């Protein structure tokens, strides 16, 4: 007799003995759990699935509580304050002994939180297009940023403790260059259907272009307005050609324009009709990203003499092709990357003596060390502990710089030693030109109506990047703190664009969702010694060096002097990544709940038990005991579903671990490699190995498929990112198929989602080049081993050829003996295989039929074997028992889809 009660005020009906969590699921009511899985018996280990009985306030574990007569008329609630508090404590207790890095240090250090581990791993596996796709989720200008970014990610790279950090920036450059090399076929972000909303972006630098790309991707009409003749901002006009060729910037801008972004140059706000009020009235939202184009001044005597110029002004003139007359001797004041760009450009512009004057020592210079070293190689002389106090002149023009000698004083609160004058000690340096590269500020002309900061930047809310006027957002160097590095401007642009999108869709500038800095992540701060111990199993591999033109040669022109990686070099360098971040990041249920309930495990305290010495890498998966929460799902699934009982709980209390019997290797412990333990694990304690490839955590997509490796035809999900196939996993649910070793771990090796079709197109191009293809003389054969995604691509391509037929030569046929491998134990156990004699490869016959593909007829076979079919495309092993000797062009693509 059914029992009636309420869950969250919803009337529900359940049968006696039914688990409460199942009743909730029937009615679409979610109850979180870390230890429950429909394939195994209830357990109630994690304590996360608690719900509250309204009468008496009793908490119940829904995954182990069976519905009985006492539930009649009961009212149960799943998200009361008591329930939330109980779940929070349960998760915090689990996290106190959970050790690992949810995200790698490199990604955490990147201002834009670019998925460095993800795209580096993809490059290591040869998936360049997928790497570009992942990079461009955050950075729409990878080839440019890869060349100029000071890469804070590399400073955090743990590989540096072994030899040198992974060359993350140069790998980004490689991916961007390969993409640009594809011309009109280059990858660009997808664009959603038009929303009818219009956005004006004022400023065409890295921040403005990023905001434009994000908002265009959301379906909004976007137009970018910039004061300079070309788009690119400081990337084009503030970075010298030898570091970042203008052609690279132009190509990346053109790629963004091809998304449908309007570009308008030589537009200054405040001139003609282009006032801020005009943009507000004509567009639904405005993003201000004008950058910081004014060079800072020292306010010392002589600064107005002819021959004194700002660093940004000097670099801009060179970029415009107007190289200033510098004379023989040039002094550049400053110690940052702009100063290095200026002094090295002065060398290339013809100055015979170039000095860089800096008030601290070399160790305190904010410029990248490589920039300093290369400047010295090119003949730049550094004057450290010197501070200009006056610029001397003759007949109204610079003749010398008078500099105060300095020394470093006591460290300030931040540990940095401030320079202090050495009384009475000066140096006079004879020069013809002085370039002030000590900083940048903003020109806010035209934006007077917006609130300003004391630094003469626009005041923008750090949570949603709104300004003082509704519908106007600001990001990049023009906001709050002022000028910074390009990747920081891009990071702000991403957030500002997200807020603007929310404003456009809801009418409100919503408070920003948690960004990467605010998320709870498990993280470890490791010393160099700990890193070396942790990764002692990794062989020493030196960083792959880039090729540089010699100093004497490169300083004679502005041509790019550093060559990028070849494909082989990029793959080799990317393979050095230590994979610090958790491989289960996108699937970890523990992490999702930790952030959902805003946990603070440190408030509980307790000792962390380091069990990484028990980390085991088996043939197909890796066990990391430091991430195990002892939910017991792997143990129970192995025992109750497969009947093997390979795994067990060993030890007691905090010393408990999951181990095979007697600590044997898995293969010796009767493990059948079905991977079920990996599938049910709620954390990264069990993760798949990637079929000989570098393991990469990625935001996967899934499609359904039927395994074609035996006649069991198990249903499964295939995960992929772009065209990179990652793994095969069983479908969810109590009655879903249990996969065997081949289906779970070997099937992904037989898939491709992109390369095969490129190969097909190339083959067709060769045939056309060799001679005309007669109409009606083309045949297409499709193996029944192909999956649905592949069949869709094949039919779309084949239909354009107007073939005489598209058929399958393998539908329902027995597998030839050479393909008839032994039947896997798992398939036998499921009762789905009667033996090798019953094997057929046609498990996807129904999919072929849905796409209008039938068995090869006798008439079609005869046309092939007589040579009447001149061109035959064969997909997969679909040429059995066929004589194709008389076919003029037979192209077989032996790719197992």
N, C-alpha and C positions, 0 to 999 in steps of 0.2 A: 504494500500500500504506500502510495507516494506521500511524502512529507512536505509541508508548505511552511516557508518562513521568508524572511526578508534579508537581503544583503544590500547595504547602502540604500535602503528604502525601495529596492526593487523586489517585487514578489517573485520568488523562485520556487521550483519544485524539484525534489531529489528523491532518489530511491534509497531505502535503508542500506547502510554499508558503503554508500558512495562517499568518496573523499570530498571534504568541504572545498578544497581548492579546485576540484573538477567541476563541482556545481557552479562555482564562480566563473570558471572558464566558459561553461555552457552559455552563460548570459553575458559574455563579453566583459566581465569584471576582472581586472588584472590584480593578482596578488603576487608580489615578488617572492622569489625563492632562489637559493643557491644550491640546495641539496636535492631538489625534486626533479624527477624525470619520469615521463609516462611509461618508459620501458621497464622500470624497476619498481619494486615495492616501496611503500612510503617509509620514511626514515626520520625526518624531523631534526636533523643534526644542526642546521645553521641558525635556527631561531629567527630567521628573517620573515617567514611567512605568517607571523602572528596576526590575528584579527581580534576584535573586541566584541564580547557579548554585552549588549546595552544594559541588560538586567544584571546588576552586580559587578559589571566592569571586568569580568574575567577575560584574560587573554588566552587564546587557543592557537595551537600550531595547525594551520589549515591543511598542510600537506600530510599530516598524520592523524587528523581528526576525522572519524567517520560519522556521517549523518545518521542519527538515530531518532527514536520517538521524542526524546527530550528537545529536539530542535523545532517541533511543531509550534508555530507562532513566534519563534525567537526572532530578535532583531540583531543583526550582525553588521559591524562597520569595519572597513578595511583601512581607513586613513585618519583615525582619531589622534589627538595629541599623545595619548598613552601608547598607541600602536607605533606612531612615528618615533617616539622616544625609545621604545623597546628595539625597533629595527636599527636605529642609529647606534645604540649601545652594542647590539649584536655585531654590526659591521665593524665598529671601532675595535671590538675585541678580536675579530678576525684579522684586522689590519695591523694590530700590534705585533703580530708575528709573521707578517707577509712582507717579503723583501724583494725589491726589484726596481727597475726603472720603467714606468709606464711609457714615458717618452724619452728619447735619447738626449744627452746633454747638448748636442749640436742644434737640435730643433728648439730646445728651450732657450738657447742663447740667441737665436736669430730673432730680430725684432718683429719680423713678419711671420714667425713660427712656420717657416717653410719646411716641408717634410723631407729634410736632408736624407735621413736613413732610407726613406721610401724611394726617392729618385736615384740615389746612389746605388741602391740594391737593384733597381730595374736596369740601370746601365751595366752593372756587373753581369746581369743575366742576358744582356744583349737587346733589351726592350727599349730602344731609344725613343720611339714615338710615345710610348707610355710614360717614360720619364719626363718628356716635354709636357705632356698632359698634366702630370702631377705638379710640376714646377709652376705651370701657368695658372693653376688654381690660386696661387698666391702672387706670382710675379709674372706680369704679362710681357716683360722685356728680358728674357733670360740671357740672350747673347750679350746684351749690353751690361746688365748687372753682373754677369759672370766675369766680366773683364775689370770692373771698377770697384766692386764691393770689397770693403776691408775685412770681410768674412769673419765676423765674431764667432760664427759657428765653428770655425777651425780652431779658435783659441780654446774652445770647450771640448774638442775632440780627444777622446781617451787614447787614440792611437799614438798621440804625441808622447805618451809615457813609454811607449815601446820603441819608436824611432821618430817619426814625424807625423803630423796630423794628415788625415786624408785630404786630398786637394779638392775640397767640395766646390769652391768657386769655379775652378777650371773645368770641373765636370759639368757644372751648370752651363758654362760657356760652350763646351762641346755639344751638349744637347741642343742649345739654342742655335748654334751654327749649323748643325745637321738639319734642323728643322727649316732654317732659312734656305738651305741648299736645295730644298724640294720645290722652291718657287711657288707656283700657284697651287701646288698640292700640300703646302706646309700646313701643319696642324694649327688651328685657331679655335678658341673656346666656342662652344655651341651658344646659340642665341635662342631664348625662349620666344614664344609668340608675342607680338606687339601688345603692349598694355594700353596704348593711347596716351601715355604720359611723356612729357618732354623735360629733359634736364640740360642745363647749361653748365659746362665745366670751364672755369676761367683759369687758364694756366695749362700749358701742354708739356710739362715736365714729368718726371716719374710718378709723382703723386696724382697729377691731373689725368694722365693717361691710364693709370691703374684704376682710379675711380670711374673713368669712362668705360673701361673694359668690363668692370664688374656690373655696372648699371645697364650697359647694353646687353650683357649676357642675361640679365633679368627680364629683357624684353622692352625696356624703355628706349625711346628715341633720345640719342645723346649727341650734343654738338660741343666741340672743344674750341675755345677761343684763346689765342696766344699773341703776345705783342711782338714776337720775333718772326723773321721770315720763314723759318722752318720749325716744325714741332721737335720736341726732345728736351727743351729746357736746359738745365745745367749739364745733362748728359751730352748735349750737342754743343753747347756754347761755353761750358765750364771745364770740360775734360778734354785734354789735348788729343789730337788725331793719333799720336803714336800709342796712346793707351786705348782709345776707343774710336775706331774709324767712323766717320760720319755716315758712310754707306751702311754700316750695321744698324745704326740708329734709324736711318731712313727706311730700311727694309722692315724693321720691327714696327715702326709707326704705320707703314703701308699695310702690314698684316692686320693691325688693329682697325685701320680704316676699312678694310675689306669685310669687317664684321658689320658695317653699316654705320660707323661712327663718323659724323661730320667734322671736318677740320677747317678752321678759319684762322689764317695767320695775319700778322700786321694789324692786330686789333688791340687798342689800348683802352682800358676802362676809364671813362671820364672824357673821352674824345668822341666827337660826332654824336651818334645816337647811343653809343654803347656805355650807358650809365648802369650802375647797379640796379637802379629802379627799373630800367628797361628790361634787364634780364629777369627781374622778379615778376614783371608783368607778362612777359612773353613765355616764360617757362614755369613748369610746375615745381621745380626745385633748382637751386643753384649751388654749385660746389666751388669754393674759392681755393685754388691751389697755385698761387702765383709765385711761390718761392721767395728767396732772399737774394736780390740782385744788386744790392748796394754794398760796396766795399767799406769796411770799417776804417775809421781814421784814428791816429794816435794822439791828435791834438797837440802837436809839438811845433815849435817855430820852424818855418821853411817848408811846411807841408803843402803850401800852395804854389811852390815854385814849378816852373815848367820842367818836365822830366820826372815828376812824381805821379804815380798812378796806382790805382787799386789792383789787387791780384785778380779779382773777377773781371774787372774792366780789361785788363791786359789779355787774359785768356779769351774773352769774348771777341776782342778785336782780331786776334789771330784766327779764331774760328770763322770769322767773317771774311778772312783773306786780307785783312788790313794790318800787316805786321808793322808795329810802330818803329820809329827810328830810335834805337837804344844807345848807340855809341859803343865804345869798347868795353866799358866796365859797368856792371849792373849789380845792385844790392837788392836782395829780396828779404823782407823782414817777416818773420813768422816761422813756425815749426810744424805746421800741419800739412796735410796732403795737398791743399791748394798752394802752399808755399813751394812744395816739391814740384808740382806741375809748373809753377811759374818759373822757378830757377832752371828747370830742365828745358822749358820752352825758350827761355832767354838764350840758352846755349845754342839751340837749334835756329834761333832767329839771328844768329851771327855775333853775339857778344863774345869777346875773347877771354874776359875774366868775369866770373859770376860768383858773388858771395851770398851766403845765406846767414842772416844775423838772427840769433835766437837767445833769449834772455836766460834760459836754463841750460842744462847739459844735454848731451845726446840721449842719455837714458830717459829724460823727461819728455822728449819730443813726441807729440801725438801722431806724427806721420808714421805710416807703415815702415818697418825696418827695411824691407826690400826697396822702397822708394828712396830712402836715405842712401843705402848702399849703391843703388844704380846712379843716383845723382853724383856721388863721389867718383864713381867710375867714369862719368862723363865730364869730370873736371871741376865740378862745383866745390868751392872752398867754404867750409863751415866755420862761422865765428860764434862760438858758444860763450855763454855768460856775458853777453853784450846786449845792451838795450839802447836803441837810438833815443837821444834827448834833443837833437836838433839836426835839421838838414841844412847844410851850408850851400850857398849859391854864388854864382858869378854872372853878372848881367842878366839876372832874372831866371837863370837856369841852374839846375843842380850841379854842384861840383864835388861835394863830399858829404859823408854822414859822420856826425859826432856821436859816439856811443859811450855810454856809461859802463864801466866794468861792474860785474855783478858777482855775488856769491850766494850759495843756497843757505837759507836760514833754517830755523827749527821747523819740523813737520807741523802742518796744520791738523785740524780735527780729522781730515780725511787721509792723513798720512803723507800728504804731498808737501815737499819743502819749497817754501816761497822764496823767490829771488830777492835779495836785498842789495842796495848799492854798496860798492866799495868806495868809501869817501875819498874824493880827490883823484880817482883813477879813471882816465878816459882814453879812447882810441879814435883817431880820425881816419876814415877810409875814403880814399878818393874814388868817386864813381861818376858816371854820366847819367844814370837812371836809377831811381828808387821805386821798387814795387812793394806796396804795402799789402801783405797777405796775412793779416792778423784776425780776420773774421768777416762776417757778412751780416747785413741787416736788411730790413724790408722797406720797400717803397709802397706805402699804403695810400697813395694818391688815388682818389676815386672810390675809396672804401671808408671815407670819414664817418659814415653813418653807423658803421659797425663798431662795437666796443673793442678798445685796444688794451693791451697789457702795458706795464711799465717798460717792457723791453721793446716797445713799438712793434709788437706783433698783434695778430688778431686773437681775441679772447674766444676760445672754443671750449665747450664743455667736454671734459675728458671721457665722459661716459657715452655721449652720443654725437659729439662734434658739431652740435648746433652752435650758432652764433647768437648775437643779440637780436637778430631779425628772423622772424618765422620763415622757414623754408630755405634758409641760407646756411650752408654747412661749410666748414673750412678744415683743411688738412695739410700736412707737410711742413716745410720750413717756415711758412707764413704764420703758423699758429704758436701760441704759448711760449715754448722754450726756444723757438727760433731754429736757425740752420743746424742741420745734422747730416747724417749719412743718407744716401738714397734709399737704402732698404728700410730705414726708419720712416721715411716719408711714405714709402709704399705700404708699410704696416698701418699707418694712420689712414691712408686712403682706403684701404680695405674696410676698416671700421666705419669711416665716414660714409662710404657708399652703402654699407649694410644699413646704417641708420637712415640714410636718405631713402633707400628702398622701402623701409618700414613706413616712413613718412608718406611716401607716394601711394602705398597700398592701404594704409589705415588712417592716414590723415594726422597721425601723431608721430613725433620723433621718439619712438619707444626707447626705454632704457635698454642699453645694449645687453645681449645675452653674455654670459660668462665668456671671457676670452681665455686664451691659453694660460695667461699669467694668473688668472683667478681660479682655474680648475684645480681640484685636488688631484695630485698625481703622486704616486709612490716614487720616491727618488732616492738615490744614494750619492753621498759625497765621498768619493774615494781618493785616497792619496796615490801618488805615483807608485809607491811600493805595493799598495793593494791592487792597483790596476795590473801591474806586472804579474802579481800572483794569480789574479783572476783569469788572465788571458795567457798564462804560461804555456798553454797548449798551442798557441798560434805561432807559426814560423815568422822569423824576422823578414820583413819585406820593406825595402826602402821606397820612398815616395818616387813616383815616376816624374822625372824632371821635364820641364818645357824647354824648348830650344829658343835661345836669345841671340839676336844679332850682336856682334862685338860692339863695344862702346864707341870706338873710333868710327865705325861705319854708321851706327844708328844715330849718333848725335849730329850727323850732317843733314838729316832730313826729318820730316814728321811722319814717316811711314810706320805702321805698326811693327814693333820689333820682337814681339813674343808670339811664337806659333802655337796654335792649340794642339790638343791631343789628336792622334789618329784613333780610329775605332778600336784597334787592338790595345793601344796605350790606355784609352779611357776605361776599357773593360778591366784591364789589369789593375789600374789605380782604384777603381771602384770596388774591386774584390778585396781591397785591404780593409774595408769597413768591418768593425768588430760587432756590429748588430747589437748595440747597447740597449736599444729600446725594446719593450716587450713585443714579441711577435703576435700576441693575441690582443693587441690594443683595441681593435675595432669590434671584437667579439666578447671581451671580458665583461661578464655580468657583474663581477665584484666592483669594478671601476665605475660602471654606470650607476650602481646603487650608492656607492660612496659619494658621488657628486649629487645624486638626487636627494640624499638625506644630509648633505653638507656636514660630513663627519670631521672630527678632530681627534684622531687616534692618540696624539701626544698627551691628551688630558688624562688618558688611562695609564700610560707608561708601561713598564714591564720590560723584561730583557728580550731582545730579538735573538732567535736561535739560527745561526748561520749553518745551513745544510748544503751549501753549494758544492761541497766536496762529493755529495751524493748525486750531482747532476749527471745524467746518463743520456748519451746520444745513441739511440738504437738505429736500425737501418732506415726506418720510416718516420720515426718521431723522436722528440727529445723530452725527457722528464726533468723538470727543475723543481726540486723539493722546496726551495726557498719561497716559491709562489703557491705552494699547496696549502689549502685551508682545511684539509682533512674532512671534506664533505662525504667522502666514501663513494661517490658516484662511479668512479672508475672501477673500484673493487666490486661493487654490486652489479654493474653492467657486465663485467667479465664473467661473473659467477652465474647470474640469473638469466642473461640473454644468450651468451655463447656456451655456457656450461663448462668453460675451461677453468675458471677460478685461478688464473695465473697470478693475480695481484692480491696482496693482503696488507692489513695494518700491522706494522711491526713496532714494538716498543710501547711506552706508556706516557701519558701526559704530554708535555712539550717536546719530549724526545720521540714522539710517534712519527713514523714515516710510512710511505707506501713503497712496498718492495715485492718483487717476485719471491717465491718460496726459496729459502736458503740463500737469498741474495744472488741467485743465478742470473745470467744474461737472459733477456726475454726469449730469444729463440730456443734456448735450452730449457726454458720453463714452459714449453708447449704453447707459446704465443702464436696465434695464427695470423697476426698482422691485419686484423680487420679494421683497426683504428677506431673502434667504438669507444674505447676509453678516452681518446682524444676528443671525440665529438661531444661527449657528455660533460667534459671538464669545464667548470664555470670560470676558470682563470687561465693564466698562461703557464700553469704547471705542466701541461701536456700540449705540445704543439707539433704540427706536421713538419717534417723535413721536405724540402722543395725539389725532390727528384733530381738531386745533384746540383741544383741551383742555389743561389744565396737566398735564404729565407727573408721575406719582406712583408711587413704589415701594411696592408693597403685597404682602402675603402672599396671593397669588392662589390661586384654585381653577380647575380646568379641566374642561370637558366636551367630548366629541367632537361633531363636526358635519360635515355636508357642505355645501360652498359652493353656494349657490343662484343664483349670478350668471351661470352658463352651464352647458351640459349636461355639461361635464367632470366636475362633481360632485366636486371634489377633497376628500379627507378632510383635516380640520384639527382643531386644538384651539382652543377659545375660552376665553380667560381672563377671570375676573370676580372681583370682590370684592363680596359681597352681590349687589345688583341692578345694580351698576355694571359694565358690560362694558368691558374694557380693550383687548384686542387679539386678533387671530387669528394663530396660529403653525402652521407645518407639523408634522406628526407626526414623531417621531424615527424613525431607521432609514434604511438605505441606499436602500430602494425607495419611501420616502414621496414623496407628491406635492410638486412644486415649485409654490408658489402664485404666481399672477400679481398684478399691482398691485392689482386690485380685491379679490381674495380676501384678500390679506395686509393691506391697509391701509384699504380702504373697507368691507369687510363689517361690522366692529364698529359702524359708524354705524347699521346697519340692525337692530341687536339692542336688545331691552329685556327685562329679566327681571322687572320689577316694576310699572313705571308703567302699562303697558298694561292689566294686570288690574285695577288700581285704577280706571282709566277705564271698564272694562267694568262693574265693580260700580256705579259712579256712574250709568252709563247705565241699568242695570237698575233702580236705585232710582228714577230719573226716570219710567221706564215704569210701574212699580208705583204711583207717586204719581198719575199721570195716569188710571189706571183698571186694573181687574183684567186679568190676563193669563190667557187661557183655556187650560185644560189641553190638551195635545196640539197647540197652535197656535204652538209655538215651533220655529224651525229654526236650526241652527248650521252655518255654512260655514267650513272651515279650509283656508287656502292650503297647497299642497304646498311652498311656500317656507319654511314654518315649521320651526324646528329642534326637536329632541326635547324639550329642556327646556320650550320654549314650548308644544308640543303636550301635554305632561303637565299644564301649568297650565290650558290651555284645556279639556281633557277633564274635569279635576277640577271646574272651575267649571260647565261645561255640564251635566254629569251631574246636578247639584243642581237644574237647571231642569226636568228631566224633559222634554226636547224631543221633538218628533216624529221628528227625525233629526239626526245629526251627520254631515256629508258634506264632500267636497271637490269643488269645481267646476274644479280645475286639475290633477288627477292625470293625468300623461301627455300633457297638451295642449301644442301649440306655443305659444311665447310670442307675443303679439300684436306686430305690427310696431313699435309705439311703444316696446316694451320691449327690442327686439332690438338691443342695442348691438353694436359690432364685437367680434369675438372677440379675446381678448388673446393676445399673442405667446407668452407662457409656456404657455398652454393648447394652442396650436397645436404648439409645440415638443414637448410631451408626447405629441402624436399623439392627443389626446383629443377634439378638436373638428373636425368635418368642414366646418363653416361655419355661418353664421347659420340656414340653412334647417333644420338639424338640432337647433337649440336647443329644449330643453324645460325647463320650470321644475320638473317633478315629480321632482327628484333625491331627494326624501325620501319617495317613495311608500311604500317599505317601512316606514318609521317610522309613517306614517299607518295602514297596515294592521295593524301590531302593536298599535295603540291602538284597533282596531275601527272605523276610519274608512275608508269606501270612496268611489268616485266618485259624484257626484250623479246619481241616476237620472232618467229621463224623467218618472216619476210625481212625484218630489220637485220637479223643476223646474216642473212644471205647477202644483203646489200653491202654489209661490211666486208664479208669474206670474198666477194667478187670484185671489190674495189670500186663499186658504184659510189660508195661514201668516200669522198676524197680526203676529208679532214675529220678526225675522230678525237674528241676530248674525253678522257677517261679519268674519273675522280675516284680515288681509292683503288683497292684490289678488285676491280670489277671486269677483268679481262680474261677470266678463267674460261677454258675450252673455246676460245675465240682465235681464229686465224686472221691476224691483221696485216699479213705480209703484203697484201695488195693495196692497202690504204696508203695514199700518197703522204699524208701528214698525220701520224698517230702520236698524240701527246698524252702520255700517261702520267698523272700526278699521284705518285705512290705516297700519299699522305693519309694517315689514319686520322680521320676527323673525330 
